[in-house]
Amino acid sequence: MELYFTGLLIAISTFLIIGLCHPLVIKMEYYTGTKYWWTFLLIGLSCIFVALLTPDVVFSSLLGVIGASLLWGIGELFAQKKRVKKGWFPMNPKRKHEYEDVDVNK
């Protein structure tokens, strides 16, 4: 009986990639706010594009997961700003003025 670890490798890697994107969003919002959301867009779309051109299943899958996670991170970045405004996460005191226009009810 042969064992194939490709699916397990992709699953563990997906878990780790998503797990790393969560603190990345938190740190990015804390230090820069939402003004660099477009970096998530460019890198995410680039990863997805390269995934479409990559013949290796594992590498292509991981690029796709990274791309999708970064695209999802755009929405999370803006949601993180609202969570900070609600007091669920610490606010960067250097950027306190940026939270004045956030409507936490949306």
C-alpha positions, 0 to 999 in steps of 0.5 A, a space after each residue: 500500500 502506498 501513501 500519498 502525502 500531497 493532500 495532507 501537505 496542502 492542508 497543513 500548509 493552508 492552515 499555516 498560511 491562513 494562521 499567518 495572515 491573521 496576525 499579518 492583518 492585525 499588525 498591518 492595521 496597527 502600524 499602517 492602517 488601511 492605506 496599503 490595502 492595495 498591496 494585498 490586492 496586487 500580491 494576491 492577484 499575482 499569486 493567483 496568476 502565477 498559480 494558473 501558470 504553475 504545473 506543480 500541483 503542490 506549488 500551484 495550490 499553495 500559491 492559490 491559497 496565499 493569493 486567496 488569503 491575501 484577497 480575503 485579508 483586504 476585507 479583514 483589514 477594514 474589519 480590523 479597523 472597526 474592531 479597533 474602534 470597538 476596543 477589541 484590539 489596541 489602537 495605535 496612538 500615533 494614528 488615533 485621528 484615523 478612527 474618528 470616521 469609523 462607523 462601528 455599526 456597519 
